[in-house]
Amino acid sequence: MHTLGNKTILKAVSTLAVLLLVGTSIAVSQTDLENTLKQYNASTVVGYIQPVTDLFGANMHSGYYHSAEVEKFGFHFRLDIIGMAAVVSDNQKSYTVNTHPGFTPATVSTATVFGGNAAEVTDAGTGLKYRAPANGLFNTNYVPLAVPQLTIGNIFGTQATVRFITVPKVSGEKLPNVTLWGLGFRHSISQYVPTVPLDLSAGIYFNSFTFGDLIDFKGMAINAQASKSFSIFTLYGGLQWENSSMNLKFTSTDITAPSVDISMNGANSFRFIAGLNIGLGPIHLFADANLGSITVFSGGIGFGN
């Protein structure tokens, strides 16, 4: 039997992780992304890369729960494999950039990182051409993410949730170290209002994602959860406030401002969640829609009680 070498296996795992975590239909290495970003400085890169902050930040805050039921005491253990997909809207595929001073037109709409080719226009007076710095890198209508999630409890109606993925940098390869972790807690509200015919809980969650030295995401979410069970079916939903930010660090080819170290906030602040969980003994199937400034669909499979 042929056995793959450790380096080959690590390369395959790294490539899969980048596809899932960065969320593209094509694999783009850190070098490719950095080479594109280097054409911008701190003030001009924001419009190009902002959709990554918006879409990935929304993904990180999805899929936390699939029922609001939390018993006061008793052993609870559940492992979920969750997939999320944030929808790339048309207005996230382009942004407005300034042309050169005195150039007509003074502004032009061009591709973001999720757009097509960079815009090119001709000055009405001189006939000189202006071309925006870079084409889009990711030809996709959604940004996917996949994470494992472990939930354990219950102590006084409280559960803890943990997410974790790490892929080490492969020696000699362009793919960097990738790490995602999340930690959250939720507490039963139903135990204080037993007459309400719904299961109610409240949760708080923290997330972090790093992609080499280039990208560093941070996020926090607070939500109110509700659910109602009918035989094997559980309808669940809730309201969520969230905040996410992305720190971007690279060296620009712009000699006037070569060092770029900026932070951008994600677009999503509030979302409404509605979903369905199907319990088949120790196996659970679930899917939900998340509606806010960014639309996210989430689904997956869980194992446990």
C-alpha positions as CSV (number, residue, x, y, z in Angstrom):
1,M,0.0,0.0,0.0
2,H,1.3,3.5,-0.9
3,T,1.6,5.8,2.1
4,L,1.6,9.6,1.7
5,G,4.5,11.5,3.4
6,N,3.8,13.7,6.3
7,K,4.5,16.8,4.2
8,T,2.0,15.8,1.6
9,I,-0.7,15.1,4.1
10,L,-0.1,18.4,5.9
11,K,-0.3,20.2,2.6
12,A,-3.6,18.6,1.8
13,V,-5.0,19.4,5.2
14,S,-3.7,23.0,5.0
15,T,-5.3,23.5,1.6
16,L,-8.7,22.2,2.8
17,A,-8.5,24.4,5.9
18,V,-7.9,27.5,3.8
19,L,-10.7,26.6,1.4
20,L,-13.1,26.3,4.4
21,L,-11.8,29.1,6.6
22,V,-11.1,31.8,4.1
23,G,-14.2,30.8,2.2
24,T,-13.5,30.7,-1.5
25,S,-14.1,28.5,-4.5
26,I,-10.4,28.8,-5.4
27,A,-7.3,28.4,-3.3
28,V,-5.4,31.7,-3.0
29,S,-2.1,31.6,-1.0
30,Q,-1.0,34.2,1.5
31,T,1.6,35.3,-1.0
32,D,-1.0,35.9,-3.8
33,L,-3.2,37.9,-1.4
34,E,-0.3,39.9,0.0
35,N,1.0,40.7,-3.5
36,T,-2.4,42.0,-4.4
37,L,-2.8,44.0,-1.2
38,K,0.7,45.5,-1.6
39,Q,-0.6,47.6,-4.4
40,Y,-2.7,49.6,-1.9
41,N,-1.8,51.8,1.1
42,A,-3.7,52.1,4.4
43,S,-6.3,54.5,3.0
44,T,-7.0,52.9,-0.4
45,V,-7.1,49.2,0.7
46,V,-10.2,49.6,2.9
47,G,-12.8,49.6,0.0
48,Y,-11.1,46.6,-1.6
49,I,-10.9,44.3,1.5
50,Q,-13.9,45.5,3.6
51,P,-16.3,42.8,2.3
52,V,-14.0,40.2,3.8
53,T,-14.5,41.8,7.2
54,D,-18.2,41.9,6.8
55,L,-18.8,38.4,5.5
56,F,-16.3,36.4,7.5
57,G,-17.2,38.3,10.7
58,A,-20.9,37.3,10.1
59,N,-19.9,33.7,9.6
60,M,-17.9,33.5,12.8
61,H,-21.1,34.4,14.8
62,S,-23.3,31.8,13.2
63,G,-24.4,28.3,14.3
64,Y,-24.0,28.7,18.1
65,Y,-27.2,26.9,19.1
66,H,-29.9,24.6,17.7
67,S,-32.3,24.5,20.7
68,A,-32.8,26.9,23.7
69,E,-33.4,24.0,26.2
70,V,-30.8,23.9,29.0
71,E,-31.7,21.7,32.0
72,K,-30.6,23.0,35.5
73,F,-28.5,19.9,36.2
74,G,-27.5,16.8,34.4
75,F,-24.8,15.6,32.0
76,H,-24.9,17.2,28.5
77,F,-22.3,16.5,25.8
78,R,-22.7,17.4,22.1
79,L,-20.3,17.6,19.2
80,D,-21.6,19.6,16.2
81,I,-20.0,19.9,12.7
82,I,-21.3,23.2,11.5
83,G,-21.1,24.8,8.0
84,M,-22.0,28.4,7.4
85,A,-22.2,30.4,4.2
86,A,-22.5,34.3,4.1
87,V,-24.1,35.6,0.9
88,V,-22.0,37.9,-1.2
89,S,-24.3,40.7,-2.4
90,D,-23.8,42.7,-5.6
91,N,-22.8,45.8,-3.7
92,Q,-20.0,43.8,-2.0
93,K,-18.4,43.1,-5.4
94,S,-17.6,46.7,-6.3
95,Y,-16.7,50.0,-4.6
96,T,-15.9,53.6,-5.6
97,V,-12.3,54.6,-6.0
98,N,-10.8,58.1,-6.8
99,T,-8.9,58.5,-10.0
100,H,-5.9,60.8,-10.4
101,P,-6.4,64.5,-9.5
102,G,-7.7,66.4,-12.5
103,F,-8.8,63.2,-14.2
104,T,-12.3,63.0,-15.7
105,P,-14.2,61.1,-14.3
106,A,-13.0,61.9,-10.8
107,T,-14.3,58.5,-9.4
108,V,-15.0,55.1,-10.9
109,S,-16.6,51.9,-9.6
110,T,-14.2,49.0,-9.5
111,A,-13.8,45.4,-8.2
112,T,-13.5,44.5,-4.6
113,V,-11.7,41.3,-3.6
114,F,-14.9,39.5,-4.5
115,G,-15.4,41.4,-7.8
116,G,-14.3,40.8,-11.4
117,N,-11.7,42.8,-13.4
118,A,-10.4,46.2,-12.2
119,A,-12.1,49.2,-13.9
120,E,-10.3,51.1,-16.6
121,V,-11.4,54.5,-17.9
122,T,-10.1,57.2,-20.3
123,D,-9.7,60.8,-19.4
124,A,-12.1,62.9,-21.4
125,G,-9.6,65.6,-22.1
126,T,-6.2,64.0,-22.5
127,G,-7.0,60.5,-23.6
128,L,-4.8,59.0,-20.8
129,K,-6.1,55.8,-19.2
130,Y,-6.6,55.1,-15.5
131,R,-6.8,51.5,-14.2
132,A,-7.7,50.6,-10.7
133,P,-5.0,48.8,-8.8
134,A,-6.2,45.2,-8.7
135,N,-8.7,42.6,-10.0
136,G,-10.9,40.7,-7.7
137,L,-9.4,37.5,-6.3
138,F,-12.4,35.4,-5.4
139,N,-15.1,34.6,-7.9
140,T,-17.9,33.4,-5.6
141,N,-21.4,34.3,-4.5
142,Y,-20.9,33.1,-0.9
143,V,-18.2,32.8,1.7
144,P,-18.2,29.4,3.5
145,L,-16.8,28.4,6.9
146,A,-16.8,25.1,8.6
147,V,-16.1,24.5,12.3
148,P,-16.4,21.8,14.9
149,Q,-18.2,22.8,18.1
150,L,-18.3,21.1,21.5
151,T,-21.0,21.9,24.0
152,I,-20.9,20.6,27.6
153,G,-23.0,21.1,30.8
154,N,-25.2,21.5,32.8
155,I,-24.4,23.3,36.0
156,F,-27.1,25.5,37.5
157,G,-28.7,25.8,34.0
158,T,-25.4,26.8,32.3
159,Q,-23.5,25.3,29.4
160,A,-20.1,26.0,27.8
161,T,-19.3,26.0,24.1
162,V,-15.9,25.6,22.5
163,R,-14.7,25.9,18.9
164,F,-11.2,25.2,17.8
165,I,-9.3,24.6,14.5
166,T,-5.5,25.0,13.9
167,V,-3.4,24.2,10.9
168,P,0.3,24.7,11.3
169,K,2.4,26.4,8.6
170,V,3.9,23.8,6.3
171,S,7.7,24.2,5.9
172,G,8.6,25.3,2.3
173,E,4.9,26.1,1.4
174,K,3.1,29.4,1.0
175,L,0.2,28.5,3.2
176,P,0.5,30.2,6.7
177,N,-0.5,29.1,10.1
178,V,-4.3,29.2,10.4
179,T,-6.1,29.2,13.8
180,L,-9.7,29.7,14.8
181,W,-11.0,29.4,18.3
182,G,-14.3,30.3,20.0
183,L,-15.6,30.2,23.6
184,G,-19.1,30.8,24.8
185,F,-21.6,30.3,27.7
186,R,-25.3,30.2,27.8
187,H,-27.7,30.2,30.7
188,S,-31.3,28.9,31.0
189,I,-33.9,31.7,31.5
190,S,-36.8,29.1,31.5
191,Q,-35.8,27.9,35.0
192,Y,-36.9,31.3,36.3
193,V,-40.2,31.5,34.3
194,P,-41.5,27.9,34.2
195,T,-45.0,29.0,33.1
196,V,-43.7,30.2,29.7
197,P,-44.5,27.6,27.0
198,L,-41.1,28.0,25.3
199,D,-37.5,27.1,26.2
200,L,-35.6,30.3,26.8
201,S,-31.8,31.0,27.2
202,A,-29.3,33.8,26.9
203,G,-25.8,33.4,25.6
204,I,-22.5,35.2,25.2
205,Y,-19.7,34.1,22.8
206,F,-16.2,35.2,21.8
207,N,-14.3,34.2,18.6
208,S,-10.9,34.7,17.1
209,F,-9.3,33.8,13.7
210,T,-5.8,34.4,12.5
211,F,-4.3,33.8,9.0
212,G,-0.6,34.0,9.4
213,D,0.7,37.5,10.1
214,L,-1.7,39.1,7.6
215,I,-5.2,38.8,9.1
216,D,-6.4,38.8,12.7
217,F,-10.2,38.6,13.4
218,K,-11.9,39.2,16.8
219,G,-15.6,39.1,17.6
220,M,-18.2,39.0,20.3
221,A,-21.9,38.1,20.3
222,I,-24.8,38.3,22.8
223,N,-28.1,36.6,22.0
224,A,-31.5,35.7,23.3
225,Q,-32.5,32.1,22.4
226,A,-36.0,30.5,22.1
227,S,-37.2,27.1,21.0
228,K,-40.2,24.8,21.0
229,S,-40.1,21.0,20.5
230,F,-42.7,18.8,18.7
231,S,-41.7,15.2,18.8
232,I,-38.4,14.9,16.9
233,F,-38.7,18.5,15.6
234,T,-37.4,21.6,17.4
235,L,-38.1,25.1,16.0
236,Y,-35.5,27.5,17.3
237,G,-34.6,31.1,16.8
238,G,-33.6,34.3,18.5
239,L,-32.2,37.8,18.3
240,Q,-28.5,38.6,18.4
241,W,-26.2,41.6,18.9
242,E,-22.7,41.2,17.6
243,N,-19.5,43.0,16.9
244,S,-16.5,41.9,14.7
245,S,-13.3,43.5,13.6
246,M,-10.4,42.6,11.3
247,N,-6.8,43.8,11.8
248,L,-4.9,43.8,8.5
249,K,-1.1,44.1,8.5
250,F,1.2,44.1,5.5
251,T,4.0,46.2,3.7
252,S,2.8,48.3,0.8
253,T,4.8,49.2,-2.3
254,D,3.7,52.8,-1.7
255,I,7.0,54.3,-0.6
256,T,5.2,57.3,1.0
257,A,3.3,55.0,3.5
258,P,4.8,51.5,3.2
259,S,3.6,50.2,6.6
260,V,-0.1,49.2,6.7
261,D,-1.6,48.2,10.1
262,I,-5.3,49.0,10.2
263,S,-8.5,47.7,11.8
264,M,-12.0,47.5,10.2
265,N,-15.4,46.7,11.7
266,G,-17.8,44.2,10.3
267,A,-21.2,45.3,9.0
268,N,-23.4,43.0,11.0
269,S,-24.6,44.4,14.4
270,F,-28.0,42.7,14.8
271,R,-29.5,39.5,13.3
272,F,-32.7,37.5,13.5
273,I,-32.2,33.7,13.6
274,A,-34.8,31.0,12.6
275,G,-34.1,27.3,12.3
276,L,-35.1,23.7,12.6
277,N,-33.4,20.9,14.4
278,I,-34.4,17.2,13.8
279,G,-33.4,14.8,16.7
280,L,-32.9,11.2,15.7
281,G,-31.7,9.7,19.0
282,P,-28.1,10.8,19.5
283,I,-27.9,12.3,16.0
284,H,-29.2,15.8,15.2
285,L,-29.6,17.5,11.8
286,F,-30.1,21.3,11.8
287,A,-30.3,24.3,9.5
288,D,-31.1,28.0,10.0
289,A,-31.3,31.3,8.3
290,N,-29.6,34.4,9.8
291,L,-31.0,37.7,8.6
292,G,-29.2,41.0,9.2
293,S,-27.0,43.4,7.3
294,I,-25.3,40.2,6.1
295,T,-27.4,37.1,5.2
296,V,-25.9,33.8,6.5
297,F,-27.2,30.2,6.1
298,S,-26.0,27.6,8.6
299,G,-26.5,23.9,8.9
300,G,-24.9,20.7,9.9
301,I,-24.9,17.5,12.0
302,G,-24.6,16.9,15.8
303,F,-23.8,13.9,18.0
304,G,-24.9,13.7,21.6
305,N,-27.7,14.6,23.9
